[in-house]
Amino acid sequence: MSETDSGATGGGPRTTALDAVHRALGATMTDFAGWDMPLRYGSERDEHVAVRTRAGLFDLSHMGEITVTGQQAGELLDYALVGHLSRLSVGRARYTMLCDASGGILDDLIVYRTGEDTYMVVANASNAQTVLDALRERSAGFGAEVRDDRDAYALIAVQGPEAAGILKGVTDADLEGLKYYAGLPGTVAGRDALIARTGYTGEDGFELFVSPSDAVAVWEALTEAGAPAGLVPCGLSCRDTLRLEAGMPLYGHELTTRTTPFDAGMGRIVKFEKTTNDGAFVGREPLEAAAGQAETSPPRKLVGLIAEGRRVPRAGYEVVSAADGSVIGEVTSGAPSPTLGKPIAIAYVDPAFAEPGTEGVAVDIRGSHEPYEVVALPFYKRQR
C-alpha cells in the first residue's frame, strides 16, 4: 500500500485499506501520527464495554512493520534492542524496547520471530521511521537486512472474551494451541495471514497481519462471524481507555526519551545476561546505572491513581501532597474508567508516595486539589 494506493493526497494524512469501511460505518475520524484513523463509531464507552464483555474489532494498519532477515538477524536485534531476541523461538513474540545511547526509550515494540533467520518488528506509528532508521544504522557490520514493510500489511485486531470463538469460525489455524505472545501463519476468510495472540486491551485477542488488498474481506468476514456474539467496531479512543485500565504504557506518555525501562517499572525486559556481541548492546552502560539506581534510590515510580471524586485528570497535571500542596509527581495518562466507574490515572511520583494505600495524595485539576488513592497497576486484570 503506497502513499498513492493508501489514498493520501497532497500533504494530508494517509488512509488505511479500510478507510471506506470506517466512513460507511459513520466513524468519527482523526489524524493520528499522520494517518486518518477511526476515533469512535458511536459511544466510546459502549465500545470499551463490548471489548471487556464480548468483543471489539480494530483497524491498526497505522502500525509500522519492519522485517529483519539474514543469518545474523538475531544478533543484530540483540545489539539494537534491550531484549534477547536471538533466543526467541520461531513462532513466538516478545515485548521489548529500542533505547538510545543514554538509555532513553525511543519506542516500545513487539518482535515476532517468523522464521529461523527472519523477524518482524512492529513499531508504534509515530515512531516507525525512527525505529527503521535506528535499525538500519545499527545493522552495520551484521549479516542482516532491514526492510521497510509498512506498506505490505494491513493489521486488524479482534479483542475480547469472545474473540477466539469468533475467529475460530473463519480461520484454519489451531487457535487452541496458539499461546499468548505467539504467532503462526494461516488463513482468515481464505486469505493468507499472520495470526498473533497479542493485543493492547488487557483481554484475550488476536492481531491479524494481512495484505492490504485482503483487509476489507477479512474485516467483513469477522463482522459477520462476530454478529451473534455482539462484536462491534472499535476506535482508538476506547483502545486508549482499555490499555489504561490494563496498566499498559503508551509511548509519549509513560515512555519517552527522558525515561528508561527501569523508570517505567519494566526493567525485567532488559537482558543484561545476553552473550551475543560479547554482551554489548546500545545503551547498556547507562541502563546498568539505571538498574542500580532503581534498586537503591529510584528518583520516581510509576503508580496508579483512582479518584475519590468525579473530576478527570489528564496528562501533564501535577500530583501534589494534600498536606502542603508541594508537587510530588505528574500524571502521564488519565481518563474515566468505564469498568471501575471512576476517573483513573497513571503517574510518576516521588517514591515516598508510591506505596499502594498511601494517603494524602491529590491531583491539581485546574487549581483544585482532588484526592486520589494510590494503587498498584494494573487497575484491571482479566480472569484467565
LUMDOGU-741297 format. One record per residue (C-alpha): chain; x, y, z. Coordinates in Angstrom, 2 decimals. Example, Ala and Ser with C-alpha at 12.3 -4.5 7.8 and 13.67 -1.06 7.14 Angstrom:
2
atom chaine = A	xx = 12.30	yy = -4.50	zz = 7.80;
atom chaine = A	xx = 13.67	yy = -1.06	zz = 7.14;
END
This chain:
384
atom chaine = A	xx = 0.00	yy = 0.00	zz = 0.00;
atom chaine = A	xx = 1.92	yy = 3.02	zz = -1.26;
atom chaine = A	xx = 1.13	yy = 6.64	zz = -0.45;
atom chaine = A	xx = -0.98	yy = 6.79	zz = -3.62;
atom chaine = A	xx = -2.61	yy = 3.41	zz = -3.01;
atom chaine = A	xx = -3.49	yy = 4.38	zz = 0.55;
atom chaine = A	xx = -5.46	yy = 7.36	zz = -0.62;
atom chaine = A	xx = -3.13	yy = 10.08	zz = 0.65;
atom chaine = A	xx = -3.47	yy = 13.36	zz = -1.19;
atom chaine = A	xx = -1.07	yy = 16.26	zz = -1.05;
atom chaine = A	xx = 0.16	yy = 16.76	zz = 2.49;
atom chaine = A	xx = -2.88	yy = 15.23	zz = 4.17;
atom chaine = A	xx = -2.93	yy = 12.15	zz = 6.39;
atom chaine = A	xx = -2.65	yy = 8.67	zz = 4.94;
atom chaine = A	xx = -5.65	yy = 6.37	zz = 4.89;
atom chaine = A	xx = -5.75	yy = 2.64	zz = 5.54;
atom chaine = A	xx = -7.19	yy = -0.01	zz = 3.25;
atom chaine = A	xx = -10.31	yy = 0.05	zz = 5.46;
atom chaine = A	xx = -10.96	yy = 3.79	zz = 5.13;
atom chaine = A	xx = -14.16	yy = 3.40	zz = 3.09;
atom chaine = A	xx = -15.46	yy = 0.82	zz = 5.58;
atom chaine = A	xx = -14.95	yy = 3.22	zz = 8.50;
atom chaine = A	xx = -16.73	yy = 6.03	zz = 6.71;
atom chaine = A	xx = -19.64	yy = 3.80	zz = 5.74;
atom chaine = A	xx = -19.98	yy = 2.88	zz = 9.43;
atom chaine = A	xx = -20.15	yy = 6.57	zz = 10.35;
atom chaine = A	xx = -16.87	yy = 6.66	zz = 12.24;
atom chaine = A	xx = -15.53	yy = 9.89	zz = 13.69;
atom chaine = A	xx = -12.09	yy = 10.14	zz = 12.12;
atom chaine = A	xx = -8.94	yy = 11.77	zz = 13.50;
atom chaine = A	xx = -5.40	yy = 12.45	zz = 12.34;
atom chaine = A	xx = -3.20	yy = 10.11	zz = 14.38;
atom chaine = A	xx = 0.54	yy = 10.01	zz = 13.66;
atom chaine = A	xx = -0.10	yy = 11.09	zz = 10.09;
atom chaine = A	xx = -2.90	yy = 8.58	zz = 9.49;
atom chaine = A	xx = -6.64	yy = 9.22	zz = 9.20;
atom chaine = A	xx = -7.95	yy = 6.76	zz = 11.78;
atom chaine = A	xx = -11.34	yy = 5.97	zz = 13.39;
atom chaine = A	xx = -11.61	yy = 7.56	zz = 16.83;
atom chaine = A	xx = -15.02	yy = 6.07	zz = 17.57;
atom chaine = A	xx = -18.04	yy = 4.74	zz = 15.72;
atom chaine = A	xx = -20.64	yy = 5.73	zz = 18.29;
atom chaine = A	xx = -20.20	yy = 5.70	zz = 22.06;
atom chaine = A	xx = -16.60	yy = 5.06	zz = 23.11;
atom chaine = A	xx = -17.93	yy = 3.79	zz = 26.43;
atom chaine = A	xx = -20.10	yy = 1.21	zz = 24.67;
atom chaine = A	xx = -17.13	yy = 0.14	zz = 22.55;
atom chaine = A	xx = -14.98	yy = -0.22	zz = 25.68;
atom chaine = A	xx = -17.63	yy = -2.31	zz = 27.45;
atom chaine = A	xx = -18.03	yy = -4.51	zz = 24.36;
atom chaine = A	xx = -14.34	yy = -5.43	zz = 24.43;
atom chaine = A	xx = -14.48	yy = -6.19	zz = 28.16;
atom chaine = A	xx = -17.62	yy = -8.32	zz = 27.90;
atom chaine = A	xx = -17.90	yy = -9.53	zz = 24.28;
atom chaine = A	xx = -15.51	yy = -8.48	zz = 21.51;
atom chaine = A	xx = -14.31	yy = -5.50	zz = 19.50;
atom chaine = A	xx = -12.82	yy = -5.15	zz = 16.02;
atom chaine = A	xx = -9.98	yy = -2.66	zz = 15.44;
atom chaine = A	xx = -8.11	yy = -1.31	zz = 12.41;
atom chaine = A	xx = -4.47	yy = -0.94	zz = 13.47;
atom chaine = A	xx = -2.99	yy = -0.60	zz = 10.00;
atom chaine = A	xx = -1.11	yy = 2.54	zz = 11.03;
atom chaine = A	xx = 1.39	yy = 0.42	zz = 12.98;
atom chaine = A	xx = 4.85	yy = 0.05	zz = 11.43;
atom chaine = A	xx = 6.12	yy = -3.37	zz = 10.32;
atom chaine = A	xx = 9.86	yy = -3.79	zz = 9.74;
atom chaine = A	xx = 11.36	yy = -7.10	zz = 8.63;
atom chaine = A	xx = 14.87	yy = -8.13	zz = 9.66;
atom chaine = A	xx = 16.38	yy = -11.06	zz = 7.76;
atom chaine = A	xx = 19.73	yy = -12.80	zz = 7.45;
atom chaine = A	xx = 22.00	yy = -15.20	zz = 9.30;
atom chaine = A	xx = 22.82	yy = -12.53	zz = 11.88;
atom chaine = A	xx = 19.32	yy = -11.06	zz = 12.22;
atom chaine = A	xx = 19.06	yy = -12.27	zz = 15.82;
atom chaine = A	xx = 22.47	yy = -10.91	zz = 16.74;
atom chaine = A	xx = 21.58	yy = -7.55	zz = 15.21;
atom chaine = A	xx = 18.39	yy = -7.32	zz = 17.26;
atom chaine = A	xx = 20.26	yy = -8.37	zz = 20.41;
atom chaine = A	xx = 22.59	yy = -5.41	zz = 19.81;
atom chaine = A	xx = 19.95	yy = -2.91	zz = 18.69;
atom chaine = A	xx = 17.24	yy = -3.68	zz = 21.29;
atom chaine = A	xx = 17.24	yy = -4.33	zz = 25.04;
atom chaine = A	xx = 15.83	yy = -7.88	zz = 24.75;
atom chaine = A	xx = 17.50	yy = -11.20	zz = 23.95;
atom chaine = A	xx = 15.75	yy = -11.79	zz = 20.63;
atom chaine = A	xx = 18.14	yy = -14.42	zz = 19.27;
atom chaine = A	xx = 16.76	yy = -16.77	zz = 21.95;
atom chaine = A	xx = 13.19	yy = -16.29	zz = 20.79;
atom chaine = A	xx = 11.69	yy = -19.47	zz = 19.34;
atom chaine = A	xx = 10.27	yy = -19.43	zz = 15.83;
atom chaine = A	xx = 6.56	yy = -18.64	zz = 16.11;
atom chaine = A	xx = 6.87	yy = -16.67	zz = 19.36;
atom chaine = A	xx = 6.74	yy = -12.92	zz = 20.06;
atom chaine = A	xx = 8.35	yy = -10.68	zz = 22.66;
atom chaine = A	xx = 7.70	yy = -7.21	zz = 24.02;
atom chaine = A	xx = 10.90	yy = -5.14	zz = 24.01;
atom chaine = A	xx = 12.24	yy = -1.62	zz = 23.60;
atom chaine = A	xx = 14.59	yy = 0.39	zz = 21.41;
atom chaine = A	xx = 16.72	yy = 2.72	zz = 23.53;
atom chaine = A	xx = 19.14	yy = 5.47	zz = 22.62;
atom chaine = A	xx = 22.79	yy = 5.55	zz = 23.69;
atom chaine = A	xx = 21.84	yy = 7.21	zz = 27.01;
atom chaine = A	xx = 19.22	yy = 4.57	zz = 27.85;
atom chaine = A	xx = 16.20	yy = 6.72	zz = 26.93;
atom chaine = A	xx = 13.31	yy = 4.92	zz = 25.25;
atom chaine = A	xx = 12.90	yy = 5.57	zz = 21.52;
atom chaine = A	xx = 9.97	yy = 3.15	zz = 21.19;
atom chaine = A	xx = 8.39	yy = 0.04	zz = 22.65;
atom chaine = A	xx = 7.98	yy = -2.81	zz = 20.23;
atom chaine = A	xx = 6.69	yy = -6.30	zz = 19.67;
atom chaine = A	xx = 9.12	yy = -8.58	zz = 17.80;
atom chaine = A	xx = 7.88	yy = -11.77	zz = 16.13;
atom chaine = A	xx = 10.28	yy = -14.49	zz = 15.04;
atom chaine = A	xx = 8.63	yy = -15.69	zz = 11.84;
atom chaine = A	xx = 11.46	yy = -17.92	zz = 10.62;
atom chaine = A	xx = 14.91	yy = -19.17	zz = 11.58;
atom chaine = A	xx = 16.55	yy = -16.07	zz = 10.09;
atom chaine = A	xx = 13.51	yy = -13.76	zz = 9.90;
atom chaine = A	xx = 11.96	yy = -11.40	zz = 12.43;
atom chaine = A	xx = 9.15	yy = -8.86	zz = 12.16;
atom chaine = A	xx = 9.48	yy = -5.76	zz = 14.34;
atom chaine = A	xx = 6.22	yy = -3.88	zz = 14.96;
atom chaine = A	xx = 6.67	yy = -0.24	zz = 15.93;
atom chaine = A	xx = 4.26	yy = 2.47	zz = 17.01;
atom chaine = A	xx = 3.04	yy = 4.55	zz = 14.08;
atom chaine = A	xx = 4.54	yy = 7.79	zz = 15.38;
atom chaine = A	xx = 7.97	yy = 6.18	zz = 15.80;
atom chaine = A	xx = 8.12	yy = 3.77	zz = 12.86;
atom chaine = A	xx = 10.58	yy = 5.86	zz = 10.85;
atom chaine = A	xx = 12.76	yy = 6.40	zz = 13.92;
atom chaine = A	xx = 12.86	yy = 2.65	zz = 14.54;
atom chaine = A	xx = 13.59	yy = 1.89	zz = 10.89;
atom chaine = A	xx = 16.43	yy = 4.42	zz = 10.77;
atom chaine = A	xx = 17.93	yy = 3.17	zz = 14.05;
atom chaine = A	xx = 17.84	yy = -0.48	zz = 13.00;
atom chaine = A	xx = 19.44	yy = 0.33	zz = 9.67;
atom chaine = A	xx = 22.16	yy = 2.39	zz = 11.34;
atom chaine = A	xx = 22.81	yy = -0.31	zz = 13.94;
atom chaine = A	xx = 22.91	yy = -3.07	zz = 11.29;
atom chaine = A	xx = 26.38	yy = -2.01	zz = 10.10;
atom chaine = A	xx = 28.74	yy = -4.97	zz = 10.38;
atom chaine = A	xx = 25.95	yy = -7.56	zz = 10.76;
atom chaine = A	xx = 24.95	yy = -10.09	zz = 8.11;
atom chaine = A	xx = 21.35	yy = -8.90	zz = 8.14;
atom chaine = A	xx = 18.96	yy = -6.79	zz = 6.06;
atom chaine = A	xx = 16.45	yy = -4.34	zz = 7.48;
atom chaine = A	xx = 13.41	yy = -3.91	zz = 5.24;
atom chaine = A	xx = 10.58	yy = -1.38	zz = 5.46;
atom chaine = A	xx = 7.38	yy = -3.46	zz = 5.16;
atom chaine = A	xx = 4.91	yy = -0.84	zz = 6.35;
atom chaine = A	xx = 3.09	yy = -0.89	zz = 3.01;
atom chaine = A	xx = 2.96	yy = -4.69	zz = 2.88;
atom chaine = A	xx = 0.44	yy = -5.17	zz = 5.69;
atom chaine = A	xx = -2.93	yy = -4.16	zz = 6.98;
atom chaine = A	xx = -3.41	yy = -5.01	zz = 10.67;
atom chaine = A	xx = -6.79	yy = -5.99	zz = 12.08;
atom chaine = A	xx = -7.33	yy = -6.90	zz = 15.74;
atom chaine = A	xx = -10.22	yy = -8.76	zz = 17.34;
atom chaine = A	xx = -10.13	yy = -8.42	zz = 21.13;
atom chaine = A	xx = -12.33	yy = -9.61	zz = 23.98;
atom chaine = A	xx = -13.57	yy = -12.76	zz = 25.73;
atom chaine = A	xx = -15.47	yy = -13.86	zz = 22.60;
atom chaine = A	xx = -12.53	yy = -13.20	zz = 20.24;
atom chaine = A	xx = -11.32	yy = -16.79	zz = 19.98;
atom chaine = A	xx = -14.78	yy = -18.15	zz = 19.24;
atom chaine = A	xx = -15.37	yy = -15.54	zz = 16.55;
atom chaine = A	xx = -12.03	yy = -16.04	zz = 14.83;
atom chaine = A	xx = -12.32	yy = -19.82	zz = 15.02;
atom chaine = A	xx = -15.26	yy = -19.68	zz = 12.60;
atom chaine = A	xx = -13.24	yy = -18.03	zz = 9.81;
atom chaine = A	xx = -9.73	yy = -19.49	zz = 10.16;
atom chaine = A	xx = -7.95	yy = -22.78	zz = 9.60;
atom chaine = A	xx = -5.44	yy = -22.03	zz = 12.35;
atom chaine = A	xx = -5.19	yy = -24.03	zz = 15.58;
atom chaine = A	xx = -6.23	yy = -21.25	zz = 17.96;
atom chaine = A	xx = -6.40	yy = -23.54	zz = 20.97;
atom chaine = A	xx = -2.72	yy = -24.35	zz = 20.51;
atom chaine = A	xx = -1.73	yy = -20.72	zz = 19.94;
atom chaine = A	xx = -0.19	yy = -19.36	zz = 23.12;
atom chaine = A	xx = -0.19	yy = -15.76	zz = 24.32;
atom chaine = A	xx = 2.59	yy = -13.83	zz = 22.57;
atom chaine = A	xx = 2.83	yy = -16.33	zz = 19.75;
atom chaine = A	xx = 2.01	yy = -16.11	zz = 16.06;
atom chaine = A	xx = 1.55	yy = -18.55	zz = 13.22;
atom chaine = A	xx = 0.76	yy = -18.40	zz = 9.51;
atom chaine = A	xx = -2.73	yy = -19.38	zz = 8.46;
atom chaine = A	xx = -5.75	yy = -18.13	zz = 6.60;
atom chaine = A	xx = -8.62	yy = -15.90	zz = 7.69;
atom chaine = A	xx = -11.67	yy = -15.89	zz = 5.43;
atom chaine = A	xx = -9.49	yy = -17.75	zz = 2.91;
atom chaine = A	xx = -6.85	yy = -15.01	zz = 2.91;
atom chaine = A	xx = -3.25	yy = -15.52	zz = 3.99;
atom chaine = A	xx = -2.49	yy = -14.02	zz = 7.40;
atom chaine = A	xx = -0.02	yy = -14.00	zz = 10.25;
atom chaine = A	xx = -2.25	yy = -14.72	zz = 13.22;
atom chaine = A	xx = -0.82	yy = -13.44	zz = 16.53;
atom chaine = A	xx = -2.26	yy = -13.85	zz = 20.01;
atom chaine = A	xx = -1.30	yy = -10.37	zz = 21.14;
atom chaine = A	xx = -3.11	yy = -7.12	zz = 21.91;
atom chaine = A	xx = -3.25	yy = -3.85	zz = 23.81;
atom chaine = A	xx = -6.53	yy = -4.11	zz = 25.69;
atom chaine = A	xx = -5.95	yy = -6.40	zz = 28.65;
atom chaine = A	xx = -8.24	yy = -9.02	zz = 27.09;
atom chaine = A	xx = -7.58	yy = -12.19	zz = 25.15;
atom chaine = A	xx = -7.42	yy = -11.43	zz = 21.46;
atom chaine = A	xx = -5.68	yy = -11.68	zz = 18.14;
atom chaine = A	xx = -3.86	yy = -9.37	zz = 15.75;
atom chaine = A	xx = -4.08	yy = -10.34	zz = 12.09;
atom chaine = A	xx = -1.43	yy = -9.19	zz = 9.62;
atom chaine = A	xx = -2.90	yy = -9.43	zz = 6.12;
atom chaine = A	xx = -2.31	yy = -7.96	zz = 2.69;
atom chaine = A	xx = -3.97	yy = -4.54	zz = 2.30;
atom chaine = A	xx = -5.86	yy = -5.95	zz = -0.67;
atom chaine = A	xx = -7.45	yy = -8.56	zz = 1.63;
atom chaine = A	xx = -8.29	yy = -6.23	zz = 4.52;
atom chaine = A	xx = -11.89	yy = -5.47	zz = 3.57;
atom chaine = A	xx = -12.74	yy = -9.15	zz = 3.02;
atom chaine = A	xx = -11.21	yy = -10.14	zz = 6.38;
atom chaine = A	xx = -12.96	yy = -7.27	zz = 8.22;
atom chaine = A	xx = -16.32	yy = -8.15	zz = 6.67;
atom chaine = A	xx = -15.92	yy = -11.88	zz = 7.42;
atom chaine = A	xx = -15.12	yy = -11.14	zz = 11.07;
atom chaine = A	xx = -18.01	yy = -8.69	zz = 11.30;
atom chaine = A	xx = -20.42	yy = -11.34	zz = 10.02;
atom chaine = A	xx = -18.98	yy = -14.13	zz = 12.18;
atom chaine = A	xx = -18.99	yy = -11.91	zz = 15.26;
atom chaine = A	xx = -22.50	yy = -10.50	zz = 14.95;
atom chaine = A	xx = -24.17	yy = -13.25	zz = 17.05;
atom chaine = A	xx = -21.57	yy = -12.72	zz = 19.81;
atom chaine = A	xx = -22.05	yy = -8.93	zz = 19.91;
atom chaine = A	xx = -18.82	yy = -7.92	zz = 18.13;
atom chaine = A	xx = -18.65	yy = -4.17	zz = 17.43;
atom chaine = A	xx = -16.16	yy = -1.99	zz = 15.51;
atom chaine = A	xx = -13.95	yy = -0.02	zz = 17.90;
atom chaine = A	xx = -11.88	yy = 3.13	zz = 17.52;
atom chaine = A	xx = -8.66	yy = 4.42	zz = 19.01;
atom chaine = A	xx = -10.44	yy = 6.23	zz = 21.84;
atom chaine = A	xx = -11.63	yy = 3.08	zz = 23.60;
atom chaine = A	xx = -8.32	yy = 1.37	zz = 22.83;
atom chaine = A	xx = -6.69	yy = 4.04	zz = 24.99;
atom chaine = A	xx = -9.04	yy = 3.55	zz = 27.95;
atom chaine = A	xx = -8.71	yy = -0.24	zz = 27.64;
atom chaine = A	xx = -4.89	yy = -0.12	zz = 27.76;
atom chaine = A	xx = -5.04	yy = 2.44	zz = 30.59;
atom chaine = A	xx = -7.17	yy = 0.12	zz = 32.74;
atom chaine = A	xx = -4.75	yy = -2.71	zz = 31.92;
atom chaine = A	xx = -1.80	yy = -0.57	zz = 33.07;
atom chaine = A	xx = -0.11	yy = -0.75	zz = 29.68;
atom chaine = A	xx = 2.25	yy = 2.14	zz = 28.85;
atom chaine = A	xx = 1.78	yy = 4.47	zz = 25.90;
atom chaine = A	xx = 4.73	yy = 5.98	zz = 24.07;
atom chaine = A	xx = 4.84	yy = 9.74	zz = 24.51;
atom chaine = A	xx = 3.14	yy = 9.41	zz = 27.90;
atom chaine = A	xx = 4.63	yy = 6.79	zz = 30.24;
atom chaine = A	xx = 7.52	yy = 6.15	zz = 27.85;
atom chaine = A	xx = 9.75	yy = 8.86	zz = 26.37;
atom chaine = A	xx = 13.42	yy = 9.50	zz = 25.63;
atom chaine = A	xx = 13.56	yy = 11.01	zz = 29.15;
atom chaine = A	xx = 12.58	yy = 7.70	zz = 30.74;
atom chaine = A	xx = 14.37	yy = 4.36	zz = 30.90;
atom chaine = A	xx = 12.70	yy = 0.94	zz = 31.13;
atom chaine = A	xx = 13.61	yy = 0.98	zz = 34.84;
atom chaine = A	xx = 11.79	yy = 4.28	zz = 35.40;
atom chaine = A	xx = 8.69	yy = 2.68	zz = 33.86;
atom chaine = A	xx = 8.93	yy = -0.38	zz = 36.12;
atom chaine = A	xx = 9.89	yy = -2.58	zz = 33.16;
atom chaine = A	xx = 13.49	yy = -3.37	zz = 33.96;
atom chaine = A	xx = 12.69	yy = -7.07	zz = 33.55;
atom chaine = A	xx = 12.72	yy = -6.70	zz = 29.76;
atom chaine = A	xx = 16.36	yy = -5.50	zz = 29.76;
atom chaine = A	xx = 18.51	yy = -8.61	zz = 29.35;
atom chaine = A	xx = 21.99	yy = -7.86	zz = 30.66;
atom chaine = A	xx = 22.79	yy = -11.57	zz = 30.52;
atom chaine = A	xx = 22.92	yy = -11.55	zz = 26.70;
atom chaine = A	xx = 26.10	yy = -13.21	zz = 25.47;
atom chaine = A	xx = 25.81	yy = -12.37	zz = 21.78;
atom chaine = A	xx = 28.07	yy = -9.50	zz = 20.64;
atom chaine = A	xx = 30.10	yy = -10.08	zz = 23.84;
atom chaine = A	xx = 27.11	yy = -8.76	zz = 25.76;
atom chaine = A	xx = 27.21	yy = -5.35	zz = 24.08;
atom chaine = A	xx = 24.01	yy = -3.55	zz = 23.17;
atom chaine = A	xx = 23.06	yy = 0.07	zz = 22.64;
atom chaine = A	xx = 22.54	yy = 1.85	zz = 25.96;
atom chaine = A	xx = 23.94	yy = -0.94	zz = 28.13;
atom chaine = A	xx = 26.11	yy = 1.14	zz = 30.49;
atom chaine = A	xx = 23.50	yy = 3.85	zz = 31.24;
atom chaine = A	xx = 20.88	yy = 1.13	zz = 31.70;
atom chaine = A	xx = 23.12	yy = -0.71	zz = 34.16;
atom chaine = A	xx = 23.38	yy = 2.54	zz = 36.12;
atom chaine = A	xx = 19.59	yy = 2.98	zz = 35.93;
atom chaine = A	xx = 19.12	yy = -0.57	zz = 37.19;
atom chaine = A	xx = 21.33	yy = 0.12	zz = 40.19;
atom chaine = A	xx = 19.52	yy = 3.36	zz = 40.96;
atom chaine = A	xx = 16.14	yy = 1.64	zz = 40.68;
atom chaine = A	xx = 17.26	yy = -0.85	zz = 43.34;
atom chaine = A	xx = 18.63	yy = 1.69	zz = 45.83;
atom chaine = A	xx = 17.21	yy = 5.17	zz = 45.28;
atom chaine = A	xx = 14.78	yy = 5.47	zz = 42.36;
atom chaine = A	xx = 14.01	yy = 9.11	zz = 41.50;
atom chaine = A	xx = 10.37	yy = 8.30	zz = 40.75;
atom chaine = A	xx = 7.95	yy = 5.42	zz = 40.45;
atom chaine = A	xx = 5.04	yy = 4.70	zz = 38.16;
atom chaine = A	xx = 1.75	yy = 4.20	zz = 40.04;
atom chaine = A	xx = -1.97	yy = 4.02	zz = 39.52;
atom chaine = A	xx = -4.34	yy = 6.65	zz = 40.90;
atom chaine = A	xx = -8.09	yy = 6.25	zz = 41.45;
atom chaine = A	xx = -10.24	yy = 9.33	zz = 42.05;
atom chaine = A	xx = -12.34	yy = 9.74	zz = 45.14;
atom chaine = A	xx = -14.45	yy = 12.29	zz = 43.26;
atom chaine = A	xx = -15.60	yy = 12.70	zz = 39.65;
atom chaine = A	xx = -13.06	yy = 15.09	zz = 38.14;
atom chaine = A	xx = -10.86	yy = 13.56	zz = 35.45;
atom chaine = A	xx = -7.06	yy = 14.03	zz = 35.45;
atom chaine = A	xx = -5.19	yy = 14.50	zz = 32.18;
atom chaine = A	xx = -1.61	yy = 14.03	zz = 31.07;
atom chaine = A	xx = 0.64	yy = 16.77	zz = 32.42;
atom chaine = A	xx = -1.44	yy = 17.54	zz = 35.53;
atom chaine = A	xx = 0.63	yy = 17.82	zz = 38.72;
atom chaine = A	xx = 0.33	yy = 15.27	zz = 41.51;
atom chaine = A	xx = 0.61	yy = 17.06	zz = 44.84;
atom chaine = A	xx = 0.80	yy = 16.41	zz = 48.55;
atom chaine = A	xx = -2.59	yy = 17.16	zz = 50.07;
atom chaine = A	xx = -0.82	yy = 18.28	zz = 53.26;
atom chaine = A	xx = 1.19	yy = 21.19	zz = 51.87;
atom chaine = A	xx = 0.46	yy = 21.34	zz = 48.13;
atom chaine = A	xx = 4.03	yy = 20.51	zz = 47.15;
atom chaine = A	xx = 4.47	yy = 18.84	zz = 43.75;
atom chaine = A	xx = 5.28	yy = 15.15	zz = 44.13;
atom chaine = A	xx = 4.74	yy = 13.90	zz = 40.58;
atom chaine = A	xx = 3.00	yy = 14.21	zz = 37.25;
atom chaine = A	xx = 0.09	yy = 12.44	zz = 35.56;
atom chaine = A	xx = 1.10	yy = 10.68	zz = 32.33;
atom chaine = A	xx = -2.33	yy = 9.34	zz = 31.33;
atom chaine = A	xx = -5.82	yy = 9.84	zz = 32.71;
atom chaine = A	xx = -9.43	yy = 9.10	zz = 31.75;
atom chaine = A	xx = -12.79	yy = 7.98	zz = 33.11;
atom chaine = A	xx = -12.71	yy = 4.20	zz = 33.62;
atom chaine = A	xx = -15.88	yy = 2.52	zz = 32.30;
atom chaine = A	xx = -15.01	yy = -0.66	zz = 34.21;
atom chaine = A	xx = -14.32	yy = 0.97	zz = 37.59;
atom chaine = A	xx = -16.88	yy = 3.75	zz = 37.18;
atom chaine = A	xx = -14.34	yy = 6.32	zz = 38.37;
atom chaine = A	xx = -11.61	yy = 8.51	zz = 36.88;
atom chaine = A	xx = -8.19	yy = 6.84	zz = 36.88;
atom chaine = A	xx = -4.66	yy = 7.91	zz = 36.05;
atom chaine = A	xx = -1.12	yy = 6.64	zz = 35.69;
atom chaine = A	xx = 1.52	yy = 8.94	zz = 37.16;
atom chaine = A	xx = 5.19	yy = 9.18	zz = 38.01;
atom chaine = A	xx = 5.50	yy = 10.12	zz = 41.70;
atom chaine = A	xx = 8.13	yy = 10.57	zz = 44.39;
atom chaine = A	xx = 8.91	yy = 7.10	zz = 45.85;
atom chaine = A	xx = 7.81	yy = 8.32	zz = 49.30;
atom chaine = A	xx = 4.24	yy = 8.48	zz = 47.95;
atom chaine = A	xx = 4.33	yy = 5.38	zz = 45.73;
atom chaine = A	xx = 3.24	yy = 2.67	zz = 48.14;
atom chaine = A	xx = -0.35	yy = 1.47	zz = 47.46;
atom chaine = A	xx = -2.68	yy = 2.92	zz = 50.05;
atom chaine = A	xx = -0.52	yy = 6.00	zz = 50.69;
atom chaine = A	xx = -2.76	yy = 8.77	zz = 51.99;
atom chaine = A	xx = -2.59	yy = 12.48	zz = 51.34;
atom chaine = A	xx = -2.13	yy = 12.32	zz = 47.54;
atom chaine = A	xx = -4.05	yy = 14.66	zz = 45.24;
atom chaine = A	xx = -4.08	yy = 15.81	zz = 41.63;
atom chaine = A	xx = -4.13	yy = 19.51	zz = 40.81;
atom chaine = A	xx = -7.06	yy = 19.80	zz = 38.42;
atom chaine = A	xx = -7.31	yy = 23.42	zz = 37.33;
atom chaine = A	xx = -6.33	yy = 24.73	zz = 40.73;
atom chaine = A	xx = -8.38	yy = 22.30	zz = 42.79;
atom chaine = A	xx = -6.53	yy = 19.56	zz = 44.69;
atom chaine = A	xx = -8.67	yy = 16.48	zz = 44.09;
atom chaine = A	xx = -7.97	yy = 13.48	zz = 46.37;
atom chaine = A	xx = -6.74	yy = 10.27	zz = 44.75;
atom chaine = A	xx = -5.99	yy = 6.78	zz = 46.06;
atom chaine = A	xx = -2.59	yy = 5.31	zz = 45.17;
atom chaine = A	xx = -2.91	yy = 1.76	zz = 43.82;
atom chaine = A	xx = -0.69	yy = -0.83	zz = 42.17;
atom chaine = A	xx = -1.02	yy = -1.30	zz = 38.42;
atom chaine = A	xx = -2.94	yy = -2.64	zz = 36.61;
atom chaine = A	xx = -6.37	yy = -1.32	zz = 37.50;
atom chaine = A	xx = -7.97	yy = -4.25	zz = 35.69;
atom chaine = A	xx = -6.84	yy = -7.84	zz = 35.15;
atom chaine = A	xx = -8.94	yy = -10.33	zz = 33.26;
atom chaine = A	xx = -9.85	yy = -13.68	zz = 34.73;
atom chaine = A	xx = -7.92	yy = -16.34	zz = 32.80;
END
